[in-house]
Amino acid sequence: MSDDDPCFLSATDLRRRIGRKEISPLDVTRAVLARAERLQPELNCFITLCADEALAQAKSAERRIMSGDPIRILEGIPFTVKDIVNTKDVRTTFGAIPYRDNVPDHDAVAVARLRAAGAILVGKTTTPEFGTKCLTDSPLFGRTRNAWSSERSSGGSSGGAAVAVANGIAPLAVATDGGGSTRIPAACNGVVGLKQSNGVIPHSQVQDAFGNQTYVTPMTRTVADTALMMQAMAGEDASDPWSIGIPATDFIGGALPRGDLSGRKILFCLTPTGRKVSADVAAAFSASLKTLKALGAELEEMSGDGFDVEPIWRAINHTVWRTRFERLAVEHRDELSETFLKQLALAQRTSGADYQQAMFDRTILFRRVQALLQRGDMLAMPTISRTALPIEQDLFGAIEIDDEVFNDVRPNWFPWTMPFNMTGHPAVSIPCGFGVDGLPIGLQLVGRFRGDAELLRVCALFEAAQNSLDRWPDEAGGGLR
């Protein structure tokens, strides 16, 4: 990979070069679209490509630059949007056959802000039906393959977003996260996936704005690019009550790898009580802690008790899904997957009292995390318990961790992601090594509520110390680049 390959330049670098007229937005967009067309048959990470529209936007950006108009912060930089997030005049299928021809008449707030900042939409990335599982496959489009291995899953539910970013198909991706849907595929594919604090990026599509635990999120290859996306996407909007009153933040400046971690205490835990991680994940986590300590952080182990939140998450989410999709399931049963229908059936067992108890338990969890973050500045744990699952993995099937078999995918593969959807604290997955199978491993860092910029600064220091940005997948999951 050439250092001048526009497909693998960071958005931060593209911003600099476009501003200096060293590279053309049109050339960048053409290169990204050509790469998408070439890799799509193998990776299957797009539902829709927007070639004509993207090229027209790139020509417009080039005219702005050449005429001396003010250059916006994302001028001419390609981005993708998960196909669960509304895009005006571009179909949004939610990964579901009944919505295959759905074309919104408006952008989600986060998408509108990226466009207003000059970014160029090149395509909609794959998602399982309505983003309801940690594997990216659907009757609508099939399976999305891992960026590093065609035999492994991309994770989910933002699998298409992560695979596109990892393979150089646009440096910026809009994802979503309702239980780990950004961080799981980020860990599986070796990219940066942030679930920001609740309200920092407005969520204009969520139906229960007050009880919300889902997020529209950034997905990128570098921490600096995540900060760049945050700068464009963040800020209050009338549609999201959690966003109102949040002060403006300098994410770009705040996320620079300045200083060190002296005076910062990080509480860490390998696994929640009763769960297991693979030996290579444990080794990568241990090495990550050494890196954080070398940067000046004080480390303190914390207990894994009280983090088994699968029952809470299931009661809340399954109730939401039942309310949203029960009629759809009756009217379009033959067009929906067995897995999706099975999850809806599980919701029948959740009573109103069960739901309210889960909300009470969510508050207890929030206060527990708040208490931990009064003792320390940050929390650290592995993002997921093992590397990417096999491409044919069934959500209701068993998974293996170092030859030991477990029957439940969610609580055994990603026990650490769901808690912070419930509490609203910022949590990020950042690459921290590779497993014995050559696949990426992610470190999850959790910051104080609304402490997103400081969390990104710590990630930037870690990223620089790890020196992992020179290792990317070969085309179509064929090894290392």
Secondary structure in CASP SS format (residue, H / E / C, confidence):
PFRMAT SS
TARGET T0000
AUTHOR 0000-0000-0000
METHOD secondary structure of the structure
MODEL  1
M C 1.00
S C 1.00
D C 1.00
D C 1.00
D C 1.00
P H 1.00
C H 1.00
F H 1.00
L C 1.00
S C 1.00
A H 1.00
T H 1.00
D H 1.00
L H 1.00
R H 1.00
R H 1.00
R H 1.00
I H 1.00
G H 1.00
R C 1.00
K C 1.00
E C 1.00
I C 1.00
S C 1.00
P H 1.00
L H 1.00
D H 1.00
V H 1.00
T H 1.00
R H 1.00
A H 1.00
V H 1.00
L H 1.00
A H 1.00
R H 1.00
A H 1.00
E H 1.00
R H 1.00
L H 1.00
Q H 1.00
P H 1.00
E H 1.00
L H 1.00
N C 1.00
C C 1.00
F E 1.00
I E 1.00
T E 1.00
L E 1.00
C C 1.00
A H 1.00
D H 1.00
E H 1.00
A H 1.00
L H 1.00
A H 1.00
Q H 1.00
A H 1.00
K H 1.00
S H 1.00
A H 1.00
E H 1.00
R H 1.00
R H 1.00
I H 1.00
M H 1.00
S C 1.00
G C 1.00
D C 1.00
P C 1.00
I C 1.00
R C 1.00
I C 1.00
L C 1.00
E C 1.00
G C 1.00
I C 1.00
P E 1.00
F E 1.00
T E 1.00
V E 1.00
K E 1.00
D C 1.00
I C 1.00
V C 1.00
N C 1.00
T E 1.00
K C 1.00
D C 1.00
V E 1.00
R C 1.00
T C 1.00
T C 1.00
F C 1.00
G C 1.00
A C 1.00
I H 1.00
P H 1.00
Y H 1.00
R C 1.00
D C 1.00
N C 1.00
V C 1.00
P C 1.00
D C 1.00
H C 1.00
D C 1.00
A C 1.00
V H 1.00
A H 1.00
V H 1.00
A H 1.00
R H 1.00
L H 1.00
R H 1.00
A H 1.00
A C 1.00
G C 1.00
A C 1.00
I E 1.00
L E 1.00
V E 1.00
G E 1.00
K E 1.00
T E 1.00
T C 1.00
T C 1.00
P C 1.00
E H 1.00
F H 1.00
G H 1.00
T C 1.00
K C 1.00
C C 1.00
L C 1.00
T C 1.00
D E 1.00
S E 1.00
P C 1.00
L C 1.00
F C 1.00
G E 1.00
R E 1.00
T C 1.00
R E 1.00
N C 1.00
A C 1.00
W C 1.00
S C 1.00
S C 1.00
E C 1.00
R E 1.00
S E 1.00
S C 1.00
G C 1.00
G C 1.00
S C 1.00
S C 1.00
G H 1.00
G H 1.00
A H 1.00
A H 1.00
V H 1.00
A H 1.00
V H 1.00
A H 1.00
N C 1.00
G C 1.00
I C 1.00
A C 1.00
P C 1.00
L E 1.00
A E 1.00
V E 1.00
A E 1.00
T E 1.00
D E 1.00
G C 1.00
G C 1.00
G C 1.00
S C 1.00
T C 1.00
R H 1.00
I H 1.00
P H 1.00
A H 1.00
A H 1.00
C H 1.00
N H 1.00
G C 1.00
V C 1.00
V E 1.00
G E 1.00
L E 1.00
K E 1.00
Q C 1.00
S C 1.00
N C 1.00
G C 1.00
V C 1.00
I C 1.00
P C 1.00
H C 1.00
S C 1.00
Q C 1.00
V C 1.00
Q C 1.00
D C 1.00
A C 1.00
F C 1.00
G C 1.00
N C 1.00
Q C 1.00
T C 1.00
Y E 1.00
V E 1.00
T E 1.00
P E 1.00
M E 1.00
T E 1.00
R C 1.00
T C 1.00
V H 1.00
A H 1.00
D H 1.00
T H 1.00
A H 1.00
L H 1.00
M H 1.00
M H 1.00
Q H 1.00
A H 1.00
M H 1.00
A C 1.00
G C 1.00
E C 1.00
D C 1.00
A C 1.00
S C 1.00
D C 1.00
P H 1.00
W H 1.00
S H 1.00
I C 1.00
G C 1.00
I C 1.00
P C 1.00
A C 1.00
T C 1.00
D C 1.00
F H 1.00
I H 1.00
G H 1.00
G H 1.00
A C 1.00
L C 1.00
P C 1.00
R C 1.00
G C 1.00
D C 1.00
L C 1.00
S C 1.00
G C 1.00
R C 1.00
K E 1.00
I E 1.00
L E 1.00
F E 1.00
C C 1.00
L C 1.00
T C 1.00
P C 1.00
T C 1.00
G C 1.00
R C 1.00
K C 1.00
V C 1.00
S C 1.00
A H 1.00
D H 1.00
V H 1.00
A H 1.00
A H 1.00
A H 1.00
F H 1.00
S H 1.00
A H 1.00
S H 1.00
L H 1.00
K H 1.00
T H 1.00
L H 1.00
K H 1.00
A H 1.00
L C 1.00
G C 1.00
A C 1.00
E E 1.00
L E 1.00
E E 1.00
E E 1.00
M C 1.00
S C 1.00
G C 1.00
D C 1.00
G C 1.00
F C 1.00
D C 1.00
V C 1.00
E H 1.00
P H 1.00
I H 1.00
W H 1.00
R H 1.00
A H 1.00
I H 1.00
N H 1.00
H H 1.00
T H 1.00
V H 1.00
W H 1.00
R H 1.00
T H 1.00
R H 1.00
F H 1.00
E H 1.00
R H 1.00
L H 1.00
A H 1.00
V H 1.00
E H 1.00
H C 1.00
R H 1.00
D H 1.00
E H 1.00
L C 1.00
S C 1.00
E H 1.00
T H 1.00
F H 1.00
L H 1.00
K H 1.00
Q H 1.00
L H 1.00
A H 1.00
L H 1.00
A H 1.00
Q H 1.00
R H 1.00
T C 1.00
S C 1.00
G H 1.00
A H 1.00
D H 1.00
Y H 1.00
Q H 1.00
Q H 1.00
A H 1.00
M H 1.00
F H 1.00
D H 1.00
R H 1.00
T H 1.00
I H 1.00
L H 1.00
F H 1.00
R H 1.00
R H 1.00
V H 1.00
Q H 1.00
A H 1.00
L H 1.00
L H 1.00
Q H 1.00
R H 1.00
G C 1.00
D C 1.00
M E 1.00
L E 1.00
A E 1.00
M E 1.00
P E 1.00
T C 1.00
I C 1.00
S C 1.00
R C 1.00
T C 1.00
A C 1.00
L C 1.00
P E 1.00
I C 1.00
E C 1.00
Q C 1.00
D C 1.00
L C 1.00
F C 1.00
G C 1.00
A C 1.00
I E 1.00
E E 1.00
I E 1.00
D C 1.00
D C 1.00
E E 1.00
V E 1.00
F E 1.00
N C 1.00
D C 1.00
V H 1.00
R H 1.00
P H 1.00
N H 1.00
W H 1.00
F C 1.00
P C 1.00
W C 1.00
T C 1.00
M H 1.00
P H 1.00
F H 1.00
N H 1.00
M H 1.00
T H 1.00
G C 1.00
H C 1.00
P C 1.00
A E 1.00
V E 1.00
S E 1.00
I E 1.00
P E 1.00
C E 1.00
G E 1.00
F E 1.00
G C 1.00
V C 1.00
D C 1.00
G C 1.00
L C 1.00
P E 1.00
I E 1.00
G E 1.00
L E 1.00
Q E 1.00
L E 1.00
V E 1.00
G C 1.00
R C 1.00
F C 1.00
R C 1.00
G C 1.00
D H 1.00
A H 1.00
E H 1.00
L H 1.00
L H 1.00
R H 1.00
V H 1.00
C H 1.00
A H 1.00
L H 1.00
F H 1.00
E H 1.00
A H 1.00
A H 1.00
Q H 1.00
N C 1.00
S C 1.00
L C 1.00
D C 1.00
R C 1.00
W C 1.00
P E 1.00
D C 1.00
E H 1.00
A H 1.00
G H 1.00
G C 1.00
G C 1.00
L E 1.00
R C 1.00
END
